[in-house]
Amino acid sequence: SQRISAQLVQLEDQAGKMLKRKSEKLATALTRVKELEDALAKLHETCSSGQKEIRNKLAEERKKTRAASKQADLLKDRLEAQTKEERKRRESEATAAEKLAEQLKILDQRRKDETKRLKQKHQEELNMIHEKIQHVIEGKDTQIRSFQKQAERLKLKVVKLEQYLLAQKDNL
């Protein structure tokens, strides 16, 4: 009877230790999920900061483009007011200004395309991190369910063992 009681205590201790280890593993997994969530938040901040910087640069370039466009318009007005001889000399300057305006338009379009590409890249990175986090969470959920099933089985075994030991005790 004492031996059976000792075995029962030992089984209960083992089950308790197993549950404690499972709980510790779960706590570690939850800590890792929190770390991944924090990393995702930092990445969101970085993306947001990068987008603000791109918007600011784009606005600055637009201002430059408008200023260059105004300058080109002023050059054209001056050319009309000047004599024919001077007009010929200034036509080359107007052509240069138009080329500059065209180059600025091209640069503006490239900047827009680059902004779009960077936004898409950041979104893809965010999606990938989100998928990884979801995968980890799903894996941990599966692990938790498995641990819970194991714990239930251990509880059933302990109950059966107690019943068996009680039956043995009654038979004595």
Contacts in CASP RR format, 6 or more apart in sequence:
PFRMAT RR
TARGET T0000
AUTHOR 0000-0000-0000
METHOD contacts of the structure
MODEL  1
SQRISAQLVQLEDQAGKMLKRKSEKLATALTRVKELEDALAKLHETCSSG
QKEIRNKLAEERKKTRAASKQADLLKDRLEAQTKEERKRRESEATAAEKL
AEQLKILDQRRKDETKRLKQKHQEELNMIHEKIQHVIEGKDTQIRSFQKQ
AERLKLKVVKLEQYLLAQKDNL
1 169 0 8 1.000
1 172 0 8 1.000
4 165 0 8 1.000
4 168 0 8 1.000
4 169 0 8 1.000
5 165 0 8 1.000
7 161 0 8 1.000
7 165 0 8 1.000
8 158 0 8 1.000
8 161 0 8 1.000
8 162 0 8 1.000
8 165 0 8 1.000
11 157 0 8 1.000
11 158 0 8 1.000
11 161 0 8 1.000
12 158 0 8 1.000
15 151 0 8 1.000
15 154 0 8 1.000
15 155 0 8 1.000
15 158 0 8 1.000
18 150 0 8 1.000
18 151 0 8 1.000
18 154 0 8 1.000
19 151 0 8 1.000
22 147 0 8 1.000
22 150 0 8 1.000
22 151 0 8 1.000
25 143 0 8 1.000
25 147 0 8 1.000
26 140 0 8 1.000
26 143 0 8 1.000
26 144 0 8 1.000
26 147 0 8 1.000
29 136 0 8 1.000
29 140 0 8 1.000
29 143 0 8 1.000
30 140 0 8 1.000
32 136 0 8 1.000
33 133 0 8 1.000
33 136 0 8 1.000
33 137 0 8 1.000
33 140 0 8 1.000
36 129 0 8 1.000
36 132 0 8 1.000
36 133 0 8 1.000
36 136 0 8 1.000
37 133 0 8 1.000
39 129 0 8 1.000
40 126 0 8 1.000
40 129 0 8 1.000
40 130 0 8 1.000
40 133 0 8 1.000
43 125 0 8 1.000
43 126 0 8 1.000
43 129 0 8 1.000
44 126 0 8 1.000
47 122 0 8 1.000
47 125 0 8 1.000
47 126 0 8 1.000
50 118 0 8 1.000
51 115 0 8 1.000
51 118 0 8 1.000
51 119 0 8 1.000
51 122 0 8 1.000
54 111 0 8 1.000
54 114 0 8 1.000
54 115 0 8 1.000
54 118 0 8 1.000
55 115 0 8 1.000
57 111 0 8 1.000
58 108 0 8 1.000
58 111 0 8 1.000
58 112 0 8 1.000
58 115 0 8 1.000
61 104 0 8 1.000
61 107 0 8 1.000
61 108 0 8 1.000
61 111 0 8 1.000
62 108 0 8 1.000
64 104 0 8 1.000
65 101 0 8 1.000
65 104 0 8 1.000
65 105 0 8 1.000
65 108 0 8 1.000
68 97 0 8 1.000
68 100 0 8 1.000
68 101 0 8 1.000
68 104 0 8 1.000
69 101 0 8 1.000
69 104 0 8 1.000
71 97 0 8 1.000
72 94 0 8 1.000
72 97 0 8 1.000
72 98 0 8 1.000
72 100 0 8 1.000
72 101 0 8 1.000
75 90 0 8 1.000
75 93 0 8 1.000
75 94 0 8 1.000
75 97 0 8 1.000
76 94 0 8 1.000
78 90 0 8 1.000
79 87 0 8 1.000
79 90 0 8 1.000
79 91 0 8 1.000
79 94 0 8 1.000
80 87 0 8 1.000
82 90 0 8 1.000
END
